[in-house]
Amino acid sequence: MPAVAVVGMQWGDEGKGKVIDLLSESAGHIARAQGGNNAGHTVVVSDKEYRFHLLPSGILYPHTKCYIGGGTVIDLKSLLGELETLRRYGIDFKNRLFISPYAHIIFPYHRLLDELSETVHSIGTTKRGIGPCYIDKAARVGLRIADLIYQDTFADKLAKTLHLKNRELVKMYGQPPLDIEDVLTEYRTYAAEIVPFIAPVEEMLYRASQNGEKILYEGAQGSLLDVTFGTYPYVTSSCTIAGGIPSGLGVGPTNINRVVGVAKAYTTRVGNGPFATEFSQDEMQFFPDHIAAREIGVTTGRKRRIGWFDVPMLRHSIHLNGADSLAIMKLDILDELDELKICVGYQIGSQKIRNFPATIEELAAVQPIYETLDGWKSSIGAIRSYGALPHAARAYVRRIEELCEADVSLISVGPRRDQTLWLDRFFGEELK
C-alpha cells in the first residue's frame, strides 16, 4: 500500500472518517495534518458509534500509530475528553498516539473571541476558537505544544499573550478580562497529561516513509472550506486540500502517492454561504429527514443544508487536489427518491459559466443546469457488490464518473464497515 491522502471534496462531512477507518486496517500510520476540533468524523463498528474531532479515525485499530501534526490547532480539554472516551471503551492507545510539538494550542480567549466575532460578522463557524488560534499563529503570538514542556517560560509567554487578548476583550467587546492564574492553573493540569504524547512526528513519518511502511494522511473539513480556494470568506482557517497535508505534517509532497477524494452522492454544507444546488422546501419533502439521513453535524449538532450532486464543484475539487479516484458515500440515502438530479453546469442568465466561481457573489448568482436520472426505489444497504446494485444506481454512479472525469473506487451503502462496495480498479489487493 502506498502513502494515500484522503480528502473531502465538498464542504466537509463527506464521510472521510469511514474511508480512513476502512483503509486503516492495512495501514501502519495515520496522520492528521490541519484543523482542530471543528472537524467531526463518525465511525460505526459493530453498531457502536465513535465520534472523533481531533484523534485520527484509525485509532480504533490496535496495530496503528496515530499522529496529530504541527499544522493542527489543539483544544487540550477536547482532546483529553476523546482520550477518556477511548479508555471507557477499552481501547488502548499507549505508545500509539503522538502529537507534534509544533501544533498550536487553543485557549479560552480564542473560543471567546470566536463567539464574539460571530455576533459582528457571521460566518457560521463552530465557535471552537479555531480561527483566532490560527490568527495568533500567523501573528507570531501563539503558544505551541512544545511550550507545555517548559512551564516557567510557558507562564511568561501566556501572560504576555493574555495581556494583549484582555485588552482586545475589554476595549473591543466590553468583556471582563480573563484571569491569568485561572488559565495557567487549568493548562498546567492539561500539560501533565499531554506532555507524554509529545513526539518528533515529522521524523517518525519520514522514517516510516523511507522504510516503505503504509501511511494514511487524513484530511479534515472539505476542499470548498479551504482558506485560499474555498468559498471565501465562508471557509475554515487552514488549508484543507491535499497540498496542505505536506505542510501541515512536515513531510515532502513526493511522499503522497495517491489522493482519494471523498464525496457524498449528494451535497451538504453547514454554516453560511451560497449553495447552488440546495434543495427547495418542496424538494426537501421527498428527501429523508435529517435524522434518518444522518445529516446532523457531529461537531455543531446543527442540521446540514442539503442539495443535489454538484459536478462543477467536484471537478474544481478534483483539480485542486489531484485526486486519483472518488469514494462516493451515502448512496443509500437516495433509495426512496423517484428521480435524481445532477448539476452538470452553471449559468447566469443565458451565459454559461466555464469555471467554478471565485467569489461568493458570482456563486450566489448562478443557476444550476440539471440532468435528471431515474431513482432505483429499493433498499441497497444489504448489497455487497457493485454488480448487484440496481441498474439505476449503477447508472447514477457511472454518470458521476463521466461528468467528473474520475473513476469511483469505493461506494458506501450504509454507515457500518461492511456496508462498503470496493471497486478493484483502484483499491486492489495492495490497498484492501
ZADREN-97871 format. One record per residue (C-alpha): x, y, z; residue number from 1; residue in three letters. Coordinates in steps of 0.25 Angstrom, whole numbers, plus 5000, padded with zeros to 4 digits. Each point is the difference from the previous one (the first is absolute). Layout:
! ZADREN-97871
[r [X, Y, Z], NUM, "Ala"]
...
! end
This chain:
! ZADREN-97871
[r [5000, 5000, 5000], 1, "Met"]
[r [5006, 5013, 4996], 2, "Pro"]
[r [4998, 5013, 5008], 3, "Ala"]
[r [4986, 5005, 4998], 4, "Val"]
[r [4993, 5013, 5003], 5, "Ala"]
[r [4985, 5000, 5003], 6, "Val"]
[r [4994, 5014, 4998], 7, "Val"]
[r [4986, 5006, 4999], 8, "Gly"]
[r [4995, 5005, 4987], 9, "Met"]
[r [4988, 5008, 5004], 10, "Gln"]
[r [4997, 5008, 5013], 11, "Trp"]
[r [5004, 4990, 5010], 12, "Gly"]
[r [4992, 4989, 5006], 13, "Asp"]
[r [5002, 4991, 4988], 14, "Glu"]
[r [5003, 4987, 5008], 15, "Gly"]
[r [5016, 5001, 5000], 16, "Lys"]
[r [4999, 4993, 5014], 17, "Gly"]
[r [4995, 4988, 4995], 18, "Lys"]
[r [5009, 4999, 4988], 19, "Val"]
[r [5012, 5002, 5009], 20, "Ile"]
[r [4995, 4990, 5010], 21, "Asp"]
[r [4999, 4990, 4988], 22, "Leu"]
[r [5013, 5002, 4995], 23, "Leu"]
[r [5007, 5000, 5014], 24, "Ser"]
[r [4998, 4985, 5000], 25, "Glu"]
[r [5012, 4999, 4991], 26, "Ser"]
[r [5008, 5013, 5004], 27, "Ala"]
[r [5010, 5001, 5011], 28, "Gly"]
[r [5000, 5015, 5001], 29, "His"]
[r [4988, 5010, 5000], 30, "Ile"]
[r [5003, 5015, 5001], 31, "Ala"]
[r [4992, 5012, 5001], 32, "Arg"]
[r [5005, 5013, 4994], 33, "Ala"]
[r [4992, 5012, 5003], 34, "Gln"]
[r [4987, 5006, 5006], 35, "Gly"]
[r [4995, 4998, 5014], 36, "Gly"]
[r [4988, 4995, 5008], 37, "Asn"]
[r [4992, 5007, 4990], 38, "Asn"]
[r [5001, 4987, 4992], 39, "Ala"]
[r [4991, 4988, 5003], 40, "Gly"]
[r [5002, 4986, 4995], 41, "His"]
[r [4990, 4988, 5003], 42, "Thr"]
[r [5004, 4986, 4999], 43, "Val"]
[r [4990, 4988, 5003], 44, "Val"]
[r [5005, 4987, 5004], 45, "Val"]
[r [4991, 4988, 5005], 46, "Ser"]
[r [4989, 5010, 5001], 47, "Asp"]
[r [5008, 5009, 5010], 48, "Lys"]
[r [5002, 5014, 4995], 49, "Glu"]
[r [5013, 5007, 5003], 50, "Tyr"]
[r [5002, 5015, 4998], 51, "Arg"]
[r [5013, 5007, 4998], 52, "Phe"]
[r [5004, 5015, 4999], 53, "His"]
[r [5015, 4999, 5001], 54, "Leu"]
[r [5004, 4986, 5001], 55, "Leu"]
[r [5003, 4993, 4987], 56, "Pro"]
[r [4989, 4990, 4997], 57, "Ser"]
[r [5010, 4989, 4998], 58, "Gly"]
[r [5002, 5000, 5016], 59, "Ile"]
[r [4989, 4989, 5001], 60, "Leu"]
[r [5010, 4989, 4994], 61, "Tyr"]
[r [5010, 4995, 5010], 62, "Pro"]
[r [5012, 4999, 4990], 63, "His"]
[r [5000, 5014, 4995], 64, "Thr"]
[r [5008, 5012, 5005], 65, "Lys"]
[r [4992, 5013, 4999], 66, "Cys"]
[r [5006, 5014, 4999], 67, "Tyr"]
[r [4995, 5014, 5002], 68, "Ile"]
[r [5008, 5010, 4991], 69, "Gly"]
[r [5006, 5013, 5002], 70, "Gly"]
[r [4990, 5007, 4991], 71, "Gly"]
[r [4989, 4997, 5010], 72, "Thr"]
[r [4994, 5009, 5011], 73, "Val"]
[r [4997, 4992, 5012], 74, "Ile"]
[r [4990, 5002, 5011], 75, "Asp"]
[r [5006, 4992, 5011], 76, "Leu"]
[r [4987, 4998, 5008], 77, "Lys"]
[r [4993, 4995, 4988], 78, "Ser"]
[r [5012, 4990, 4997], 79, "Leu"]
[r [5001, 4995, 5014], 80, "Leu"]
[r [4985, 4997, 4999], 81, "Gly"]
[r [5001, 4992, 4988], 82, "Glu"]
[r [5011, 4992, 5006], 83, "Leu"]
[r [4991, 4998, 5013], 84, "Glu"]
[r [4990, 4994, 4990], 85, "Thr"]
[r [5010, 4990, 4994], 86, "Leu"]
[r [5003, 4996, 5014], 87, "Arg"]
[r [4986, 4998, 5004], 88, "Arg"]
[r [4998, 4991, 4987], 89, "Tyr"]
[r [5013, 4992, 5004], 90, "Gly"]
[r [5008, 5005, 4988], 91, "Ile"]
[r [5015, 5000, 5003], 92, "Asp"]
[r [5007, 5012, 4994], 93, "Phe"]
[r [5013, 4999, 5008], 94, "Lys"]
[r [5012, 5002, 4991], 95, "Asn"]
[r [4991, 5002, 4989], 96, "Arg"]
[r [4996, 5015, 5000], 97, "Leu"]
[r [5011, 5010, 4997], 98, "Phe"]
[r [4998, 5016, 5000], 99, "Ile"]
[r [5009, 5009, 4993], 100, "Ser"]
[r [5007, 5011, 5008], 101, "Pro"]
[r [4997, 5010, 4989], 102, "Tyr"]
[r [4985, 4999, 5002], 103, "Ala"]
[r [4993, 5013, 5005], 104, "His"]
[r [4992, 5000, 5013], 105, "Ile"]
[r [4986, 5005, 5001], 106, "Ile"]
[r [4997, 5008, 5012], 107, "Phe"]
[r [4987, 5006, 5007], 108, "Pro"]
[r [5002, 5013, 4993], 109, "Tyr"]
[r [5000, 4994, 4987], 110, "His"]
[r [4987, 4994, 5002], 111, "Arg"]
[r [4994, 5013, 5006], 112, "Leu"]
[r [5005, 5008, 4988], 113, "Leu"]
[r [4995, 4991, 4990], 114, "Asp"]
[r [4986, 5001, 5006], 115, "Glu"]
[r [5000, 5015, 5002], 116, "Leu"]
[r [5005, 5002, 4985], 117, "Ser"]
[r [4988, 4992, 4995], 118, "Glu"]
[r [4991, 5010, 5006], 119, "Thr"]
[r [5007, 5011, 4992], 120, "Val"]
[r [5002, 4992, 4987], 121, "His"]
[r [4993, 4987, 4999], 122, "Ser"]
[r [5008, 4989, 4992], 123, "Ile"]
[r [4993, 4988, 5007], 124, "Gly"]
[r [5012, 4995, 5007], 125, "Thr"]
[r [5000, 4989, 5010], 126, "Thr"]
[r [5004, 5010, 5011], 127, "Lys"]
[r [5012, 4991, 5004], 128, "Arg"]
[r [5010, 5011, 5000], 129, "Gly"]
[r [5007, 4994, 4987], 130, "Ile"]
[r [5001, 5013, 4992], 131, "Gly"]
[r [5005, 5009, 5011], 132, "Pro"]
[r [5011, 4989, 5004], 133, "Cys"]
[r [5004, 5000, 4985], 134, "Tyr"]
[r [5000, 5015, 5000], 135, "Ile"]
[r [5010, 5000, 5012], 136, "Asp"]
[r [5009, 4990, 4993], 137, "Lys"]
[r [5001, 5009, 4988], 138, "Ala"]
[r [5002, 5012, 5010], 139, "Ala"]
[r [5011, 4992, 5007], 140, "Arg"]
[r [4994, 5002, 5014], 141, "Val"]
[r [4994, 4985, 5001], 142, "Gly"]
[r [5005, 4990, 5009], 143, "Leu"]
[r [5003, 4986, 4996], 144, "Arg"]
[r [5000, 4986, 5005], 145, "Ile"]
[r [5015, 5001, 5002], 146, "Ala"]
[r [4998, 5011, 5010], 147, "Asp"]
[r [4993, 4991, 5010], 148, "Leu"]
[r [5013, 4993, 5002], 149, "Ile"]
[r [5006, 5012, 5007], 150, "Tyr"]
[r [4991, 5005, 5010], 151, "Gln"]
[r [5008, 5012, 5004], 152, "Asp"]
[r [5001, 5006, 4986], 153, "Thr"]
[r [4985, 4995, 4998], 154, "Phe"]
[r [4995, 5009, 5011], 155, "Ala"]
[r [5008, 5012, 4994], 156, "Asp"]
[r [4995, 4998, 4986], 157, "Lys"]
[r [4986, 4998, 5004], 158, "Leu"]
[r [5000, 5013, 5009], 159, "Ala"]
[r [5005, 5008, 4988], 160, "Lys"]
[r [4990, 4995, 4990], 161, "Thr"]
[r [4988, 5001, 5010], 162, "Leu"]
[r [5003, 5014, 5003], 163, "His"]
[r [4998, 5003, 4985], 164, "Leu"]
[r [4988, 4992, 5000], 165, "Lys"]
[r [4994, 5006, 5012], 166, "Asn"]
[r [5002, 5014, 4994], 167, "Arg"]
[r [4992, 4995, 4988], 168, "Glu"]
[r [4989, 4994, 5008], 169, "Leu"]
[r [4998, 5012, 5009], 170, "Val"]
[r [5002, 5011, 4989], 171, "Lys"]
[r [4993, 4994, 4988], 172, "Met"]
[r [4989, 4992, 5006], 173, "Tyr"]
[r [4998, 5005, 5014], 174, "Gly"]
[r [5003, 4987, 5007], 175, "Gln"]
[r [5007, 4998, 5013], 176, "Pro"]
[r [5014, 4995, 4999], 177, "Pro"]
[r [5005, 4986, 5003], 178, "Leu"]
[r [5008, 4997, 5012], 179, "Asp"]
[r [5014, 4995, 4997], 180, "Ile"]
[r [5001, 4991, 5012], 181, "Glu"]
[r [4987, 4993, 4997], 182, "Asp"]
[r [5004, 4997, 4985], 183, "Val"]
[r [5014, 4996, 5005], 184, "Leu"]
[r [4995, 4990, 5010], 185, "Thr"]
[r [4991, 4994, 4990], 186, "Glu"]
[r [5010, 4998, 4989], 187, "Tyr"]
[r [5011, 4995, 5010], 188, "Arg"]
[r [4990, 4989, 5003], 189, "Thr"]
[r [4998, 4997, 4986], 190, "Tyr"]
[r [5016, 5000, 4998], 191, "Ala"]
[r [5002, 4989, 5010], 192, "Ala"]
[r [4991, 4991, 4991], 193, "Glu"]
[r [5004, 5004, 4986], 194, "Ile"]
[r [5016, 5001, 5001], 195, "Val"]
[r [5001, 4985, 5000], 196, "Pro"]
[r [4994, 5000, 4986], 197, "Phe"]
[r [5010, 5010, 4994], 198, "Ile"]
[r [5009, 4994, 4990], 199, "Ala"]
[r [5008, 5004, 4987], 200, "Pro"]
[r [4989, 4996, 4991], 201, "Val"]
[r [5007, 5006, 4988], 202, "Glu"]
[r [5012, 4991, 5002], 203, "Glu"]
[r [4991, 4988, 5003], 204, "Met"]
[r [4992, 5002, 4987], 205, "Leu"]
[r [5013, 5002, 4992], 206, "Tyr"]
[r [5005, 4987, 5005], 207, "Arg"]
[r [4988, 4992, 4997], 208, "Ala"]
[r [4999, 5005, 4986], 209, "Ser"]
[r [5015, 4997, 4998], 210, "Gln"]
[r [4997, 4986, 5005], 211, "Asn"]
[r [4989, 4998, 4990], 212, "Gly"]
[r [4989, 4999, 5011], 213, "Glu"]
[r [4986, 5002, 4997], 214, "Lys"]
[r [4995, 5015, 5004], 215, "Ile"]
[r [4987, 5006, 4999], 216, "Leu"]
[r [4999, 5015, 5000], 217, "Tyr"]
[r [4986, 5005, 5006], 218, "Glu"]
[r [4994, 5013, 4995], 219, "Gly"]
[r [4990, 5008, 5008], 220, "Ala"]
[r [4988, 5008, 4995], 221, "Gln"]
[r [4999, 5001, 4985], 222, "Gly"]
[r [5006, 5006, 4988], 223, "Ser"]
[r [4990, 5011, 4999], 224, "Leu"]
[r [5003, 5005, 5014], 225, "Leu"]
[r [5015, 5002, 4996], 226, "Asp"]
[r [5004, 5014, 5005], 227, "Val"]
[r [5006, 5003, 4987], 228, "Thr"]
[r [4992, 4993, 4989], 229, "Phe"]
[r [4987, 4998, 5008], 230, "Gly"]
[r [4987, 5008, 4999], 231, "Thr"]
[r [5007, 5012, 5008], 232, "Tyr"]
[r [4997, 5005, 5010], 233, "Pro"]
[r [4991, 4989, 5004], 234, "Tyr"]
[r [5012, 4991, 5002], 235, "Val"]
[r [5008, 4994, 5011], 236, "Thr"]
[r [5014, 5006, 5004], 237, "Ser"]
[r [5009, 4989, 4994], 238, "Ser"]
[r [5004, 4993, 4987], 239, "Cys"]
[r [4990, 4989, 4998], 240, "Thr"]
[r [5005, 4995, 4987], 241, "Ile"]
[r [5010, 4989, 4997], 242, "Ala"]
[r [5011, 5010, 4999], 243, "Gly"]
[r [4998, 5004, 5014], 244, "Gly"]
[r [5004, 4986, 5005], 245, "Ile"]
[r [5015, 5001, 4998], 246, "Pro"]
[r [5001, 5014, 5006], 247, "Ser"]
[r [4991, 4996, 5012], 248, "Gly"]
[r [5008, 4987, 5003], 249, "Leu"]
[r [5014, 5005, 4996], 250, "Gly"]
[r [5001, 4989, 4989], 251, "Val"]
[r [5005, 5002, 4986], 252, "Gly"]
[r [4989, 5000, 4989], 253, "Pro"]
[r [5006, 4989, 4993], 254, "Thr"]
[r [4997, 4991, 5012], 255, "Asn"]
[r [4985, 5000, 4996], 256, "Ile"]
[r [4998, 4989, 4989], 257, "Asn"]
[r [4985, 5001, 4998], 258, "Arg"]
[r [4988, 5009, 5004], 259, "Val"]
[r [4986, 4995, 5002], 260, "Val"]
[r [4990, 5010, 4999], 261, "Gly"]
[r [4987, 4998, 5009], 262, "Val"]
[r [4987, 5005, 4996], 263, "Ala"]
[r [4985, 4997, 5004], 264, "Lys"]
[r [4991, 4995, 4989], 265, "Ala"]
[r [4993, 5014, 5002], 266, "Tyr"]
[r [5005, 5013, 5006], 267, "Thr"]
[r [4999, 5006, 5014], 268, "Thr"]
[r [5006, 5011, 5008], 269, "Arg"]
[r [5000, 5006, 5014], 270, "Val"]
[r [5000, 5015, 5002], 271, "Gly"]
[r [4998, 5012, 4992], 272, "Asn"]
[r [5004, 5003, 4985], 273, "Gly"]
[r [4994, 4997, 4986], 274, "Pro"]
[r [4996, 4986, 4996], 275, "Phe"]
[r [4996, 4999, 4986], 276, "Ala"]
[r [4993, 4986, 5000], 277, "Thr"]
[r [4993, 5002, 5014], 278, "Glu"]
[r [4986, 4993, 5001], 279, "Phe"]
[r [4988, 5009, 4999], 280, "Ser"]
[r [4989, 4997, 5011], 281, "Gln"]
[r [4992, 4992, 4990], 282, "Asp"]
[r [5012, 4991, 4997], 283, "Glu"]
[r [5003, 4998, 5015], 284, "Met"]
[r [4987, 4994, 5001], 285, "Gln"]
[r [5004, 4988, 4992], 286, "Phe"]
[r [5014, 4998, 5007], 287, "Phe"]
[r [5002, 4992, 5013], 288, "Pro"]
[r [4999, 5009, 5012], 289, "Asp"]
[r [5013, 5004, 5006], 290, "His"]
[r [5000, 4989, 5011], 291, "Ile"]
[r [4998, 4989, 4990], 292, "Ala"]
[r [5010, 5006, 4990], 293, "Ala"]
[r [5010, 5002, 5011], 294, "Arg"]
[r [5002, 5014, 4997], 295, "Glu"]
[r [5001, 5007, 5013], 296, "Ile"]
[r [5014, 5005, 5002], 297, "Gly"]
[r [5010, 4992, 5009], 298, "Val"]
[r [5007, 5013, 5006], 299, "Thr"]
[r [4988, 5010, 5000], 300, "Thr"]
[r [4988, 4992, 5001], 301, "Gly"]
[r [4994, 5009, 4989], 302, "Arg"]
[r [4991, 4994, 4989], 303, "Lys"]
[r [5008, 5000, 4987], 304, "Arg"]
[r [4995, 5007, 4988], 305, "Arg"]
[r [4998, 4990, 4988], 306, "Ile"]
[r [5000, 5001, 4985], 307, "Gly"]
[r [5002, 4992, 4987], 308, "Trp"]
[r [5014, 4995, 4996], 309, "Phe"]
[r [5008, 5011, 4994], 310, "Asp"]
[r [5009, 4996, 4989], 311, "Val"]
[r [5007, 5014, 4998], 312, "Pro"]
[r [5004, 5000, 5014], 313, "Met"]
[r [5005, 4986, 5000], 314, "Leu"]
[r [5008, 5003, 4987], 315, "Arg"]
[r [5006, 5012, 5007], 316, "His"]
[r [5004, 4992, 5012], 317, "Ser"]
[r [5006, 4989, 4992], 318, "Ile"]
[r [5009, 5010, 4993], 319, "His"]
[r [5004, 5006, 5013], 320, "Leu"]
[r [5003, 4987, 5007], 321, "Asn"]
[r [5006, 4992, 4988], 322, "Gly"]
[r [4990, 4989, 5004], 323, "Ala"]
[r [5003, 4986, 4994], 324, "Asp"]
[r [4986, 4995, 5004], 325, "Ser"]
[r [4987, 5003, 5007], 326, "Leu"]
[r [4993, 4993, 5012], 327, "Ala"]
[r [4985, 5002, 4998], 328, "Ile"]
[r [4994, 5000, 5014], 329, "Met"]
[r [4985, 4998, 5005], 330, "Lys"]
[r [4994, 4995, 4987], 331, "Leu"]
[r [4990, 4993, 5008], 332, "Asp"]
[r [4994, 5013, 5005], 333, "Ile"]
[r [4994, 5002, 4985], 334, "Leu"]
[r [4993, 4987, 5001], 335, "Asp"]
[r [4986, 5005, 5000], 336, "Glu"]
[r [5001, 5011, 4990], 337, "Leu"]
[r [4992, 4999, 4987], 338, "Asp"]
[r [5010, 5008, 4992], 339, "Glu"]
[r [5014, 5006, 5003], 340, "Leu"]
[r [5006, 5013, 4995], 341, "Lys"]
[r [5014, 5002, 4996], 342, "Ile"]
[r [5005, 5014, 4998], 343, "Cys"]
[r [5009, 5000, 4988], 344, "Val"]
[r [5003, 5015, 4998], 345, "Gly"]
[r [4996, 5014, 5004], 346, "Tyr"]
[r [4995, 5012, 4993], 347, "Gln"]
[r [4997, 5014, 5004], 348, "Ile"]
[r [4988, 5005, 4991], 349, "Gly"]
[r [5003, 4994, 4986], 350, "Ser"]
[r [5015, 4999, 5002], 351, "Gln"]
[r [5007, 4987, 5004], 352, "Lys"]
[r [5011, 5001, 5011], 353, "Ile"]
[r [5012, 4992, 4996], 354, "Arg"]
[r [5008, 5000, 5013], 355, "Asn"]
[r [4995, 4998, 5014], 356, "Phe"]
[r [4998, 5015, 5006], 357, "Pro"]
[r [5011, 5006, 5008], 358, "Ala"]
[r [4990, 5010, 5007], 359, "Thr"]
[r [4988, 4997, 5009], 360, "Ile"]
[r [4993, 5011, 4992], 361, "Glu"]
[r [5001, 4992, 4987], 362, "Glu"]
[r [4997, 4987, 5006], 363, "Leu"]
[r [4988, 5005, 5007], 364, "Ala"]
[r [4995, 5005, 4986], 365, "Ala"]
[r [5002, 4987, 4992], 366, "Val"]
[r [4988, 4992, 4996], 367, "Gln"]
[r [5003, 4985, 5000], 368, "Pro"]
[r [4998, 4992, 4987], 369, "Ile"]
[r [4995, 4986, 5003], 370, "Tyr"]
[r [4999, 4987, 4994], 371, "Glu"]
[r [4989, 4990, 5006], 372, "Thr"]
[r [5002, 4986, 5002], 373, "Leu"]
[r [4991, 4989, 5005], 374, "Asp"]
[r [5000, 4995, 5014], 375, "Gly"]
[r [5001, 4986, 5004], 376, "Trp"]
[r [4989, 4999, 5010], 377, "Lys"]
[r [5006, 4989, 5008], 378, "Ser"]
[r [5009, 4998, 5012], 379, "Ser"]
[r [5015, 4998, 4997], 380, "Ile"]
[r [5005, 4999, 5014], 381, "Gly"]
[r [5002, 4985, 5000], 382, "Ala"]
[r [5007, 4999, 4986], 383, "Ile"]
[r [5014, 4996, 5001], 384, "Arg"]
[r [5005, 5001, 4985], 385, "Ser"]
[r [4999, 5011, 4990], 386, "Tyr"]
[r [4994, 4991, 4990], 387, "Gly"]
[r [4988, 4997, 5009], 388, "Ala"]
[r [4996, 5014, 5001], 389, "Leu"]
[r [4987, 5004, 4992], 390, "Pro"]
[r [5003, 5004, 4986], 391, "His"]
[r [4995, 5015, 5003], 392, "Ala"]
[r [5010, 5000, 5012], 393, "Ala"]
[r [5012, 4996, 4991], 394, "Arg"]
[r [4995, 5010, 4989], 395, "Ala"]
[r [5001, 5011, 5010], 396, "Tyr"]
[r [5014, 4996, 5005], 397, "Val"]
[r [5004, 4999, 4985], 398, "Arg"]
[r [4995, 5013, 4997], 399, "Arg"]
[r [5007, 5007, 5011], 400, "Ile"]
[r [5013, 4993, 4995], 401, "Glu"]
[r [4998, 5005, 4986], 402, "Glu"]
[r [4997, 5014, 5004], 403, "Leu"]
[r [5011, 5002, 5010], 404, "Cys"]
[r [5010, 4992, 4991], 405, "Glu"]
[r [5004, 4992, 5012], 406, "Ala"]
[r [4999, 4985, 5004], 407, "Asp"]
[r [4991, 4996, 5012], 408, "Val"]
[r [5008, 4991, 5009], 409, "Ser"]
[r [4991, 4998, 5012], 410, "Leu"]
[r [4985, 5001, 5002], 411, "Ile"]
[r [4994, 5000, 5014], 412, "Ser"]
[r [4986, 4995, 5002], 413, "Val"]
[r [4999, 5002, 5015], 414, "Gly"]
[r [5008, 5005, 5012], 415, "Pro"]
[r [5006, 4986, 5004], 416, "Arg"]
[r [5013, 4995, 4995], 417, "Arg"]
[r [4994, 4988, 4993], 418, "Asp"]
[r [4990, 5009, 4992], 419, "Gln"]
[r [5011, 5004, 4990], 420, "Thr"]
[r [5002, 4996, 4986], 421, "Leu"]
[r [5014, 4999, 4995], 422, "Trp"]
[r [5003, 5003, 4985], 423, "Leu"]
[r [5013, 4993, 4997], 424, "Asp"]
[r [5005, 5009, 4989], 425, "Arg"]
[r [5006, 5008, 5011], 426, "Phe"]
[r [5000, 4993, 5013], 427, "Phe"]
[r [5006, 4987, 4996], 428, "Gly"]
[r [5007, 4990, 5010], 429, "Glu"]
[r [5010, 5011, 5003], 430, "Glu"]
[r [4990, 5009, 5007], 431, "Leu"]
[r [4989, 4991, 5005], 432, "Lys"]
! end
